[in-house]
């Protein structure tokens, strides 16, 4: 019998500890259960500032998607908070009333944002005052981004790392940002006053107003934020306040459970809680030898020690504390800091270089011949050597200036070669030089391949240069280009045209057949299944062999999964036009089934949200309406204005044309979702210029066709494809362009990326002018797909398999649904075959990162 290991906390420390345990064979020793407050897989919290700044999609910050937990036999209870531990009964209790037994317990509850007791920051019993936000979680970031779209001035309280990153990110959403810091200079925990002053100049050059030496005493505004008041009685007007005043260890669960807690959960050198041989703690919630840590590098050290100990690989493994050193980019400025920031003894040697106009500051502190502190701002080229010297106590050059400048000291390349194997290269993900060289030794000689396998460089990105140097050094200079960059899906090493030729040549009509014939060793790859299923259906139409495990849950049950495991149903309303009978039917279905929310979508349809999976067939039957395809990578909807039939400005019947287009191309699969619009005049009420394909009526009964537009996270006006004289020509060119896109776009490549990549002139020549002589083939291929269309809501009213619509434990278990706790010998059910980029939509609607959609359809 495997022993029961329960991990309370699914953040970076908790998940990393589980990874380390699995790497030591822990999957054979333990049945692992993980509880997480947030309804997601594990993501890199450091990257939230990049999401806020718009330089990173949500999909890019996830370290382990939902499929990873199932693939490793881990029972994940996401969105469920553990409230207490019964140390005598050896059980943990969650906020939904369930309890889970354990043999070994790991507490990894992390930390939370420190919220200072400022009057007005909260409303009694109602959480934060409207317009006040913490900046700690993905939900915090999403809420901040939504709210700031309609507001103009923001104040960030806190001038540390997080506050600076929040201020920089907010500039992408709001016109004016003020940073208020109580200390006398920015980043006072890491920088001395001179470095802080130079950083301030760099931040102000970015357009951020900085106020230091000022304590916030009140949040102003009765119903919503209108400003803040400072201790010198100044008032700063604003309508958004972001709290970034530091973090505090989340030790409440340990404290109420009787464990020893001071500033954090007190642990020994094996990461065991005091007097508790079977309870461990790791991460930001921990206090070890009087110290708590807010950087990730010490967390990785702790995770390795704990994993060595709990698996028995090294029962004597011990954590002795960490020498804190960090290198990162703060508000666009390179910063590195390690050890002490100012001299502490009379005999400490100091060397300082300052170039204020360029924003450069460098200082080192040497004690008894060893580097005990260094600060680099704006120029961090020597950081690799300095961190090595600091961490390992290497001998220092007699000319101390060589520590800051290349005056005969090791160059960056030599420093990379001389790094010890256990030297940390990527602080964000705890990757050492040895891990990188081992990856190269295993045959991976591309920089991107090494980064994918080790995660080095996938955090803040400041170590990418050093990673590339180490890869080149380890490969003896024989670094290869990454061939996978041109593959259509990662599991089949072929570009899309070559893959399609092979599929036709071998007549491969199922995903499993493609893997068996074309994948290396015939091995199946879960991340490739969705892309292949879409491609095969496009190529073979009704000859395609549908295999249920090749499709994401949305496509298998023809509805859009939500974060709590329920589904949303969006019936078709062609061109946004409906009837009283349809509205009445939707209302009756919503009342009959107790639908929690009925919502209008950005695509001019009605969304029924919160539907359990087992109710889907009955709801489809009661609605008796076609599917609106709000859940797949397919043709979605055609948005229309009322056009010439009613509008006094209309010059074309946009409604009729939009309905005709939607009727013809409904449900057609593609590499990405396809949203269209037809507007009856250049006033563009239907927003046709920012759709995958948009049609605009102009004077003289003519129509303009635009392609490659977007209005979500990426905003792009479409390119003019053609101006035509009739609605029939619009329908023909629409089908031809969509077919060309379907055949030539990469998997998940939206038209707003495809059109500029190929070039509008090239697309126009092929689609409109038939320069390549393939127009007839494109038209015929689209006609075959149109003829093969079947409404899935009518075909799937009866289950494909007996258990298809049976209620089951969702991967994201909502607190309101009691979940039976499996026993220690129970093997968890496999998760749906999802990957990090699957699911309904792009990062524009927050759904790409786990394969689950977390919001209704939006016009993205």
N, C-alpha and C positions, 0 to 999 in steps of 0.2 A: 504494500500500500504506500502510495506517495504521501508525504507529509503535506500539510496545508499551510501555505505561505500567503499571508494577507498583507497587501501594501496599501496604506492609507495615504493617498496622494498620487496624482497622475501628472505632476509637473515634470520639469526637467530633471530634478534629482531623483524622484521616484522612478520614472521611466528609465533613466540611465542606470539606476541600480538593478532594475529588472534585466536590462540588456546585459549587464556585466554578469549577473547570475546565470542567464541563459548561455552566455559564452563559456561558462565554466561547467556546463552540463547540468545546470539547475533544473532544466525542464524535465529531466529524468528523475529528479529527486522530489520535486514539489508540484502540487497543483496550485497554481498561482492565481490569486484573485486581487484585482486592483480596483480601488474606489477613487473616483475623481469628482471634484465639485463641478467642473465645467463639462458641458455635454459634447466633448470633442475627444479626438485622440490627443496625443502629446505634441505640443508645438513649442517653438523657440521663442520664449517671451522677450528675449533681447531684440528680436526682429520686429516687434510691434511698432517701434518708432519708424521703421522703413515702410510698414503698411500705412501708417498715418501720413507719412510724407509722400505716398504714392509711388515709391520706387520699388516696391515689392508687392506681389499679389499675395492674398491670404494663402493660396495653395503652396507658396514657396516657403512658408515658415513652419509647416508641419513636419515633424521628425518621424512620427509613427502614425500612419492612418489606421482606420478601424480594422482593415484586413490584417494588419500586422499582429494585432492581439489574437485574432482567431487563428492565424497561421502558426502561432507559437503556443496555442492551447491555453491562452490567458483569458480568464473570465473578467470582463470589464464591466463595471457598474459606473457609467459616466452620468454626470448630473445628479449624483447622490452623495450627500455629505455624511460622514461618520461623526456621530455626536459624542460617543463615549466608548471606553474599553472596559470590559469586566475582566480584570487580570486573574481572578480566581476561577471563573467559569471558562476563561480563555475564549471570549467571544467579543466581536465588535458590533456595535449597534448603529444603524443608519437612521437618517431623519424620516424615512418612510415606515419605521417601526420594525424592519427586518433585522435579523441578527445573523452573523456569520462566524463560524468557529475557526480557530487558528491553532497551529502548532508553533509557528514562528510569525512574528508580527514586525513590520517595518513602518515606522511613522515618518512620512515625508510630506508634511503639510505645508512646507514652504513658508512664505511670508505674505503679508498683505500691505497695502498702502497705508502709511501712517496719516491719519486725518487729524490735524491739529484742532483743538477745541475753540474754533473761531465762531463767535456769535453769527448766526444767519447761515451757517454752512449747511445745516440740516433743517428740515421741517418736522415738527413733532409727529412721530409715528409714520412719517411718509418718506423717509430716506433723504437724499440730498435735495437741497433747494433747486428749483428748476434752473438749469443752466450751469450747475456745478457738477464736475466730473472728476473721478479718480482716473489715474492712468496706470493700470496694472494688468488688465486682462484683455482678451480679444473682444469681449462684449463691451468693455469700456471704450476701446478704440472705435468699434463700429458706432456706438451711440454718439461719441464725440464727432465723428465724421458726418453723421446724419444731421446732428443739431447745428453744426457750424455752417451748413449750407445756407441757412436762412438768417445768419447773424453776422455782425461786422467787426466786433472788437473782443479780443480775448486777453485775459490775464492768466499767466502761469505762476503759481506760487511754488517756489523752490528752484534754486539755481545750481543744483547738482547735475549729475549725468542725465537722469531721467527728465528733469525740468528743461534742460537745454534741448534735448531731443524732442520733447513735446512741443516746445516753442517753435523749433524749426519745422516740424511736421505740420503744425497748425497753419503755417504760412501758405500752405497749398490749399487751404479751405477758407481762410478768413483774411480780411484786409489788413488788420492792425493787431500786432501781438506785443504785449508787454510782459517782461519777465521780472518778477519781484522776488528778491532773495534777502533773508534776514541777516546773513553774515556780511562781512565787509567786502568779500570778493567771491567770484564764481568758483564753483568746485572746490570749496575751501577744505574738503576732506582729502583731496588729492593734490592740490596745488598750493604753492606759497603765494603771498599777496602779489608779487611781481608777475608771476605766471598768470594769476587770475586776472590781473589788469590787462595783460596782452590778449588773453582769451576774450575779455569783454569787448575790446576794440574789434576783434574779428567777428564776434557775434553781432555787434551793432552795424558793422558793414553789411551784414545780411538783411538789414532792415528791421531787426528786433530791438525794441526799446528795452533798456536794462535799468532796473532800479535796485541798488544794493543797500545794505545797512538799514533796511526798512522791514518792519514786522507788520503783517496784516492783522488788524484788530476787529474787522467786521465785514461781512458780506452784505451789500446793500440791495434793496429791492423787496417789495411786498410779495408779489406773485411769481416773479422771475428776477434773475440777477440784473441789476442796473449798474453795479460798480463795486469797488472795494474801498475800505478806509484803512489808512496806515497809522502807525503809532505817532507820527508827527502831525496828524490831523489832515494830511493830504488825502484827496479822494481821486481815484482813477476810474473813469467811466468804462464800463464793459458790459457785454451781455453773455459772456462765457467765462467761467473760472475753472481752471484745471489744477488739481492738487497733485503736486509732485514733490512732497516734502520728506520723502524717505520711506523706509519700510520697517515693519515690525514682525518678529517671528510669530508664526501661527502655532502657538503652543497650548491653546485652550483645551483641545481634546486631551492632551497629555496631562494637563493640570487637573481637569475634572476627574480624570481616571486615577489620580493618586500618584502619578510619576513625579520625579524631582524636576522642578522647573525653576529657573532663575530668569536670565534674559532670554533663554531658549530652553529646549529640552536637554538636560544635562546628560552627557554620554561619556563613556570611557574610551580608551584608545582602540577598542574593537567596535566602536559605535553602538555599544549596548547601553540601554538606559540603566541607571544605577539600581543595583539590587534586583534586576530583572533579566535573567540569563536568556530569555526567549523573546525579548522585545528590544528592537533596535530603532535608531532614528538617524536620519541623514538629511543633509541639505541646509537651507536657510533657517529652518526651525530649530537647529541644533546649537547647543553651546558646548564647546570642547575646550578644556583647559582655560576656561574663562573667556573664550573668544567665540564670536559669531561671525559668519562670513556672508557677504552679499554679492560676491562675484562667483562665477561658475567654476573656475579652475579648482578651488578647494573642494567644491561639491563633487567633481569627478574623482579627486583623490579619495574622498570619503567613500564614494560608491565602490571603488575598486577594493578598498580594504574590507568593507562590509561583505562584498561578494566573495572574496577570498575566504573570509571567516565562516560565513553561513553555509557555503558549499563544501567546506573542508579542504579546499585546495591548499590553503595555507592557514591553519588554525592560529598561528602566531602572528599573522599580519597585524600591523598596528599603524594607526594614524597619529602622527606627531605634530599635527598642525601644518599650516601652509605659509610660505613666504608669498605675500600678496603682490602680484605684478600684473599689470593689465595694459593692453594696447588696443585702442578703439578709435572710432571716428565720432566726434561729438559735434553735432550741428554742422557737419561738413568739415570740421577741423580735426586733423590727426593729433591724438594725445596718447602719450605713454607715461605711466607712472609706476614706480616700484619703491618699496621700502619707505624710509623716512623722507619727508618733504623739505625739512630744514635741519641744519646742524643742531645736535643735542649736547655735544661736549666741546670743550674748549679746543681739544686737539683734533677735532674732525676737520678733514681737508674738504674744501668746497671749491667748485669751479662753476662759474655762471657765464653764459653767453646770451645776450638779448639783442634782438633786432625788431623793435616794436613796429616799425612801418610794414615789415613783411609778416608780422604775426609769428615770429620765431622766438622761441625761448628754450634754453637747454641748461640743465644744472645737474651736477653729480655731487655726491657726498661720499667720501672715502674715510673709513675708520680702520686703523691698524692694518692698512694695506688691502682692505677688502671693500668692495662696493656695497654700501648699505642703503643707498637711496639714489634715485635718478628721476628727473622729470624732463620730458621732451614735448614740445608744443610746436606744431606747424611743420617740423622737419624731424622725421622719425627714422631716417635711413640707418642709423646706428643701433636701433632698438634690439635687433637680433643678438648682436654681440653683448650689449649691456644686460639683457635679460639672462643670457647664459652666465655672464660674470656674476650677476646678483644671485641667481638661483644656486649656482654650483661653487661659488667662491673661487673662481679662477684667478690666477695671478694677473695683476693689472700692469699695463705698460708704465715704464718709468715716466715718460712724458704723458701726464694725465690728459693733455689736450687731445691725445689720440683716441680717448674714449668718446669724444664728441665729433671729431673730424677725421677724415681719411688722410692722416699724415704719416703713413707707414703702418697704421693699424690694419687689421684684417678687413678686406673688402667685404661687401655683402655676400658675394659668392663663396669666399673662403669661410665666412661665418656660418653659412648654411652647411658647408661640408664639415665644419668642426663642431657643430651642435652635437651634444650627446643624444643617444637614442631615446632617453626618457625626457628630453627637453620638450616642453609644451610649445607647439607651433600654433595651434588654433585654440585660443582660450575659450571661445564660444562653445565649442563642441568637444573640448578635452582631447584633441588629437596630438599625439607626440610625433617626433621625427621618426621614431622606430616604427610606428604604425604606418606612416607614409612609405617608408622604404620597404617594409614588408609587403605592402600592397603592390609596389613596383616589382618586387621580387617574385610575386605570384603571377606576373605576366601583364599587369596593367601598366602601360607606358604612355597613357594619355593623361594630360593634366585634368581634364574634365572627368575622365573615368575614375581617377584617384579621388577627386573631390566628391564624386557621387558615392563611392564605396566607403570612404572614411568620414565624410561630412566636413573635412577640412575646407575652410574658405566659404562654407555655406552659412556662416553667421553674419557678423558685421562686414566681412569681406576684406578687412585690412591685412590679413595674412596671405592673400592670394598670391602676391608676388613671391613670398618666401616659399610657399607650397610649390610653386612652379620651379623655383630654383632647386628645391630638394628633389623633386621628381626628375629634373634634368640631371642632377648630380647622381642620383641613384640609378638612373637609366644609362649612365655613361655618355650623356649627350644625345642618346638615341630616342628622344621624345617623339611620339607618333601623333599624327592628327587623329582626332576621334572619328572613326568611321560611322559610329552610331548616330551622328548628327543628321545624316541623310536618311536614316531608316524611318519607315512609316510608323512602325510600332517597335518597341524595344526588343520583343521576343523573336522577331524574324528579321535577320540581317539583310534587308533589301529596301532600296528606295521604292516609293509608291509605283512608278511606272513598271519597274522590273517585277515587283510583287504582283501587280495585276496581270502581267503577261504570264507569269508562272501559274497563277491561279487558273487562268483560262486554259493554258496548255495542259495542265493536269486535271482540269474540271473539278476543282476543289470547291465544294458547295457547303461545307460546314467548317466551323472554327477548328474543331478537333482534327479535321482532315488537313487543314493548312499547317497546324503544328506538326502533325505526323510526317508530312511531306517536306516542309520547308524550314522548320525550326532546327537549330543544332541539336542533334541527338533525339529529335522528336519531342523535346521537352516543352511542356505547356508553360505559358507565362501569364499570370493573372492580370498584369497591367496591360497586356496586349489584347485581351479578349474583346473588350468593348469596341476598340477601333477596328478589329477584324470583322466583328459581327456587322458593324455598320457598312464596311466596305463590301462584304459579301452580299448583303441584302441589296445594295445599290447595283452590284454587278449582275446578280442572278434573279432578282425580283422574286416571283413566286416559286422559283426552283431552289431558292435558298433553304437550307436545312437548319431550322431553328433549334439550337441547343440551349436549354434554360440556364445552364451555368455560365454561358458565354455572355450573358446580359446582366447589366446592373439591375438592382431591385426595382428602380423606376420603370425600366423597360419590361421587366418580367410581370409586373402587376399593373402596368399602364396607369400609373398615378405617381405623384410627386411626393417622395418621403420628406418628412419634416424632422426637426431636431429631436422631438419627443417620441419618434417612432410611428406617429400617425401619418396620414396621407392627405394631400389636397387633390381635389377633383375640379377640373376646369372644362366644362362642356364648350363645344364650338359655337361661336356666334359670328358667322361669316361677315367680314367687314365691320364688325361691331354692331350689326343690326340684329334686333330681336323682336319678339312679338309678345303681346300680353299673355298668350297661352304658355310660351316658354318661361316667362317670368313667374307665372302662377305655378308652373310645375316645379321650378327651382325652389320657390318658397315652400311648397308643400313637402318636397323632399327634405329640405333643411329642417322643417318642423318635425317631420316624422322621425328623422334619425338624430335629432338633437345636435345638429352641426354647430360647433362652438363659435365659428366665425364665418360670415358671408362677406366677401370683399370684392370690390371692383379692382381689376388689374390694370396695369399700364397698357395692355393690349386690347382694351375695350371688351373685356369679358368679365364673367362673374366666377369667383373662386370660392369653393366650399372647402374650408380648412378644418383639420382635426378629426379626420375620419379613420377609424380603425381598419386595418387591412381586411379583416374578415367581413366587413360591411360593404366592401367595394362592389362585388357583383350585384348585390341588391340595389345599391344606389344607382349603378349604371342602368339597370333595368327600369327603375322607377323614373329616372330622368328621361329615358328614351330619346337621348340626344347624342350626336356624334362626339367623339373625343376631340378636345381642343389641342392636344399634343403639347401641353405645358410642361412635359416631363422628359422629353427626349432630345437627342441631337437630330433635329429634323426641321422641316418647314413648320413654323409655329402659327403665325397669324398675319392678317393684312389689316392694318389700321387705316381707317378712312375718315374723311370729313363728309359733310352732307352733300357737297358738290353742287352742280348746277340745278339739281332737282328742287332744292329749297333755298340755297344761299344766293343772295342777290349779287355776290361777287363771283360766284362759280362760273367757270368757262368749260368745265368738263364734268361728266357724270362719274365722279370718283367712286361713289358707293357701288354702283353697278359693276364697274370695272374691278374694284377690290373684291367683291363677292365672286366674280367670275374667275379671278386669279386664285382665290382661296379654294374654290370648288375644284379647280383642276389640279392644283399641286398639293393639296392637303396631305399632311403626314409623310411627305417625301423625305427619306433619310438623307443625312449629309454628314460631313466631317465635323460640323458645328451647327448650332441652332441657326435658323434663318428667319428673320423678322422683316416684314415688308410693310409698305404703306403706299396709299394712293391719295393724293390731295387734289382738290378741284381747281386750284389756282395757285399762283406763286406766293400767296400769303402763307401757305404751308401749315395749315392748322393740324394736319395729320403728321407733321414732322418727318416728311418723306426724305428730306436731305440727309438724315442721320440714321437711315435704316440699311440693312444688308442690301436691299433693293428698294428704291423709292421711285414713284411715278408722279410727275407733276403736270397738270393740265395747263396749257398756255393758249393764248389767243389763236384763233383760226382753227380750232378743233384738233390741235396737235398735242403731243405728249412728249415730255422729256423723261428719260430713264436714267437714274443715278444708281451707282453701285459702290459698295465698300464703305458705307457710312456707319457711324456708331455714336451712341449717346450715353454710354455707361461709364465705367472706370476710364475707358479710352473714348475721347470725343473726337470725331472726325467727320467732316462733311464729305459725302459721297462724290465720286467722280462722274461726270456726264458720260454715259455710254453712247446714247443715241437720241435723236429727236425724230419721232415717227408721226405718221398721219392718221393712224387708226388704232382702235383698241385691240384688234386682232394682231397687229404687229407687236403691240406691247406684250400680249400673252405669249407670242412666239419667242420673242427675244428674252423674256423673263425665263421661260423654260430652258432656252439654249444657254443662257448665262449660268443658271443654277446647275445645269448638267456639267458644264465645263468646270465650274467650281467643285462639284462633287467628285469629278474624276481626277482633279489635279491639286487640290488643297491638301495640306498635311492634316493629320488627325488633330482635332480640336482647334484648327486654325480658322478663325472667323474671317469673314469677307473683308473686314477692315484691315487685316494683316495680309490677306491673300492678294487683294487688288494692288496695293502699292508694291508688293514683292514681284508680281508678274509684270505690272505696268499697265496703265489704262490703255495706252496706245496699242500694245500687243493684244490685250483682251478685245479691244474694239475691232482690230483687224480680223481676229478669229471669229468672234460672235456675230458681228454686224456685216463685215465685208467678206467673210468666208475665205480669207487668204490661204488657209491651209487645206481647204476643201473638205472640212469635217463637219460642216453645219448640218448636213442631212443626217450624219451619224449621231450627232448630239441630239437632234430632234427625235430621231427614232428611239434612242436609248431612253429619253425622258418619256416618250409615249408608252414604252413598255412598262416603265415604273408606274405611270398613271393608271394603266390598265390593270396592273397587279394590286392596286390599292384595296385593302380591306379594313373596315373600321374595327379596331381591336376591342372596343367596348361591346360590340355586338358578338364578335367571335369568342370573347373570353368571359362571357357571362357565366359559363360553366368552367370550373377549374380545369387546367391542363393536367395537373396531378392532384390526387386526393387532398394533399396538404398545402396546395398553393396558397389558399387564402385562410389557412388555419391561423388562429392567434398564436403568436410565439413571442419569446423574450426578445425585444429589440436590442440592438447593440447600444443604443442610447436609451437607458431605462428611466422613464419619467418617475419622479418621486410619488406621483399619485397612483401608480400602478403597483400593487403588491407583487413582488417577484419571489418565487420559490427559490430558496437557497440550495444549490446542488451540494451533494455530499462530497467528501474528499476524493472518492474514487471515480466520480462522474467525469466523463470527457465532455468538454463544452462542444456545442453544436458549431459546425463551421460557419463562418460569416459569409455574407454575400460576397461574390468576387468583385470587389471594388478596388479602385486605385485612387491615388491622391488627386487625380485630375478628373475623375469621373463625376457623375451626378448631374444635377440639373443646373447648368449655367457656369459662367465664369466667375472669377473673383469679384466681378461687378456686383453680383448679388450674394456674395459670401458663401457660395455653396461648393466651390471647386475643391476645397482643401481636404474634405474627408469622403467625398463621394455622396454626401447627403445634401439636400437642399435645405437651407435654414430660413428661407423667406419665400413669400408668394412670388409668382412671376412678376418681373418688372421689365420696363421698357429699356433693356440694356443691350 
